[in-house]
Amino acid sequence: MGKGGKGSVRVIQKGPKGVPSSMAGKTPAEMQQEMMNEQMRLMMDMDESTKAAMRQLQVPKDRSVEQRWPNTARNASVSTWTTVWPNNLDSSKTTKMGRKISLSDSLPSPHILDIHEALVSLGLRHVIQPFKYYPRDIESHWYNPGRVLVEIFDDVTEDSCHPEIEGKCSLLRVLSRIIRPSPRYASRLVKEKEEREE
């Protein structure tokens, strides 16, 4: 019990109070952009290619930007579609961080474009939302953002849109099986490994 008596607990403030004066009155997106700009200022000794890549990480004001596939999905209601996050397939994530399939079925660092290519090969309608962030994993805000909404059940007939897919877990296993041998995915993993070694 704290010194307040009668069962109350006194909370002691540790660290600075409130928001820093430079961030006061800004929206969360503006605060995040300001922090990214500060990181850019701190890392001015980077090479030009890295600086260019960092400039592309600008956070848009409207994070609800999306790309629908195919174009016939423009007017479709996506409220009942299944959400697939890269974390759902990522072998480096725990189940608390969002992995939904076993380690043997999962992949190292899948990207939303890998998921998109696999869904195109299956012929499933989907929506790519590149600026959405997985809420349980803070790293996904910077390193692997985005999500894909997938139509696995027809809205009218409520039948499965693909014979192999019965639900979200079976969809994730099929996506993993398609992405793993993909040449684009393999070349991206090799390129990321070379960049880490340098």
Wavefront OBJ file of the C-alpha trace (Angstrom):
o trace
v 0.000 0.000 0.000
v 1.123 3.495 -0.753
v 1.162 6.382 1.691
v -2.298 7.527 0.551
v -3.980 5.184 3.065
v -7.333 3.411 2.785
v -6.092 1.008 0.119
v -5.034 3.590 -2.469
v -1.799 3.278 -4.410
v 0.397 6.254 -5.146
v 1.885 6.303 -8.645
v 5.223 8.026 -9.042
v 6.008 9.627 -12.420
v 9.347 8.433 -13.792
v 10.907 10.322 -16.684
v 9.655 13.457 -18.425
v 6.038 14.520 -17.993
v 3.785 14.827 -21.022
v 4.812 15.133 -24.637
v 8.072 16.876 -25.594
v 7.452 20.512 -26.577
v 8.634 19.812 -30.139
v 5.853 17.188 -30.514
v 3.023 19.139 -28.832
v -0.096 19.582 -30.951
v 0.931 17.072 -33.624
v -0.990 14.042 -34.821
v 0.537 10.565 -34.303
v 1.420 10.393 -38.032
v 3.191 13.764 -37.824
v 5.014 12.646 -34.658
v 6.166 9.457 -36.377
v 7.299 11.430 -39.442
v 9.203 13.833 -37.169
v 10.938 10.908 -35.440
v 11.891 9.436 -38.817
v 13.263 12.819 -39.927
v 15.295 12.960 -36.705
v 16.703 9.504 -37.486
v 17.644 10.796 -40.942
v 19.508 13.740 -39.396
v 21.364 11.396 -37.033
v 22.440 9.105 -39.862
v 23.817 11.692 -42.294
v 26.999 9.690 -42.842
v 25.087 6.986 -44.786
v 25.754 6.280 -48.436
v 23.398 7.755 -51.063
v 21.481 4.511 -51.779
v 20.609 4.090 -48.093
v 19.523 7.733 -47.844
v 17.247 7.261 -50.868
v 15.703 4.145 -49.310
v 15.055 6.006 -46.054
v 13.343 8.852 -47.925
v 10.891 6.353 -49.414
v 9.672 5.444 -45.908
v 7.531 8.595 -45.741
v 4.346 7.916 -43.789
v 1.307 9.004 -45.827
v -1.320 11.198 -44.188
v -4.010 8.691 -45.171
v -2.966 5.162 -44.191
v -6.060 3.629 -45.768
v -4.425 3.577 -49.227
v -5.155 0.276 -50.921
v -4.675 -1.590 -54.193
v -7.386 -4.032 -55.269
v -6.838 -7.101 -57.460
v -8.365 -7.700 -59.912
v -9.950 -4.408 -60.939
v -13.364 -6.073 -60.804
v -12.974 -6.049 -56.988
v -13.301 -2.233 -56.971
v -16.876 -2.167 -55.703
v -16.678 -5.264 -53.498
v -17.370 -4.980 -49.781
v -14.238 -6.217 -48.000
v -15.647 -6.156 -44.455
v -16.042 -9.964 -44.387
v -12.769 -10.786 -46.143
v -9.950 -12.542 -44.268
v -6.963 -10.457 -43.148
v -3.489 -11.866 -43.864
v -0.539 -10.135 -42.204
v 3.065 -11.012 -43.128
v 3.506 -11.890 -39.433
v 0.981 -14.738 -39.865
v 3.489 -16.542 -42.133
v 6.784 -15.382 -40.572
v 8.924 -18.093 -38.968
v 10.913 -15.526 -36.972
v 7.760 -14.450 -35.087
v 6.200 -16.142 -32.083
v 2.524 -16.961 -31.853
v 2.098 -13.931 -29.577
v 3.616 -11.785 -32.335
v 1.124 -13.145 -34.845
v 2.406 -16.381 -36.417
v -0.650 -18.543 -37.132
v 0.928 -21.677 -38.637
v 3.584 -24.119 -37.447
v 7.292 -23.327 -37.762
v 7.711 -26.091 -40.337
v 5.046 -24.476 -42.564
v 6.120 -20.848 -42.026
v 8.632 -18.744 -44.001
v 11.423 -16.357 -43.024
v 10.327 -12.708 -43.549
v 7.547 -12.912 -46.149
v 6.468 -9.619 -47.732
v 3.003 -8.467 -48.839
v 4.163 -8.583 -52.475
v 5.035 -12.278 -52.034
v 1.555 -12.834 -50.632
v 0.066 -10.869 -53.545
v 1.860 -13.008 -56.154
v 0.691 -16.209 -54.473
v -2.907 -14.975 -54.358
v -2.765 -14.001 -58.034
v -1.590 -17.517 -58.892
v -4.564 -18.899 -56.911
v -6.946 -16.471 -58.631
v -8.332 -15.091 -55.369
v -9.625 -11.521 -55.164
v -7.701 -9.461 -52.635
v -6.870 -5.943 -51.454
v -3.326 -4.812 -50.571
v -3.094 -2.213 -47.802
v 0.644 -1.350 -47.602
v 0.515 1.154 -44.724
v -1.358 -0.889 -42.142
v 0.676 -2.139 -39.192
v 0.270 -5.349 -37.226
v -0.803 -4.134 -33.777
v 0.992 -6.758 -31.663
v 4.417 -6.337 -33.277
v 6.016 -2.889 -33.104
v 8.761 -3.930 -35.554
v 6.176 -4.321 -38.310
v 5.651 -0.548 -38.257
v 9.032 -0.098 -39.935
v 10.477 -3.367 -41.196
v 7.563 -5.247 -42.767
v 4.374 -3.144 -42.903
v 1.189 -3.963 -44.745
v -1.643 -6.446 -44.844
v -3.746 -8.194 -47.460
v -7.515 -8.721 -47.279
v -8.522 -11.924 -49.101
v -11.904 -13.189 -50.247
v -11.878 -16.891 -49.343
v -15.668 -17.310 -49.162
v -18.082 -15.988 -51.782
v -20.310 -13.275 -50.275
v -23.435 -14.501 -52.063
v -23.204 -18.301 -52.014
v -20.901 -18.550 -48.963
v -18.951 -21.301 -50.744
v -15.164 -21.494 -50.711
v -13.539 -19.542 -53.567
v -10.805 -22.193 -53.937
v -11.084 -25.978 -53.409
v -7.918 -26.221 -51.263
v -8.926 -23.437 -48.867
v -11.349 -24.123 -46.019
v -10.378 -21.249 -43.697
v -7.595 -18.872 -42.720
v -5.094 -21.524 -41.535
v -5.457 -23.580 -44.711
v -5.057 -20.353 -46.736
v -1.823 -19.540 -44.872
v -0.436 -23.060 -45.487
v -1.257 -22.856 -49.203
v 0.338 -19.384 -49.440
v 3.461 -20.673 -47.696
v 3.664 -23.628 -50.070
v 3.407 -21.294 -53.111
v 5.772 -18.562 -51.841
v 8.607 -20.891 -50.732
v 9.791 -21.946 -54.262
v 9.136 -18.479 -55.766
v 12.287 -17.092 -57.508
v 11.430 -13.515 -56.494
v 11.162 -14.525 -52.831
v 14.418 -16.525 -52.933
v 16.354 -13.685 -54.603
v 15.028 -11.176 -52.042
v 16.190 -13.396 -49.159
v 19.673 -13.724 -50.711
v 19.876 -9.953 -51.239
v 18.816 -9.242 -47.618
v 21.385 -11.747 -46.326
v 24.175 -10.076 -48.353
v 23.147 -6.648 -47.031
v 23.273 -7.896 -43.426
v 26.758 -9.339 -43.938
v 28.164 -6.052 -45.279
l 1 2 3 4 5 6 7 8 9 10 11 12 13 14 15 16 17 18 19 20 21 22 23 24 25 26 27 28 29 30 31 32 33 34 35 36 37 38 39 40 41 42 43 44 45 46 47 48 49 50 51 52 53 54 55 56 57 58 59 60 61 62 63 64 65 66 67 68 69 70 71 72 73 74 75 76 77 78 79 80 81 82 83 84 85 86 87 88 89 90 91 92 93 94 95 96 97 98 99 100 101 102 103 104 105 106 107 108 109 110 111 112 113 114 115 116 117 118 119 120 121 122 123 124 125 126 127 128 129 130 131 132 133 134 135 136 137 138 139 140 141 142 143 144 145 146 147 148 149 150 151 152 153 154 155 156 157 158 159 160 161 162 163 164 165 166 167 168 169 170 171 172 173 174 175 176 177 178 179 180 181 182 183 184 185 186 187 188 189 190 191 192 193 194 195 196 197 198
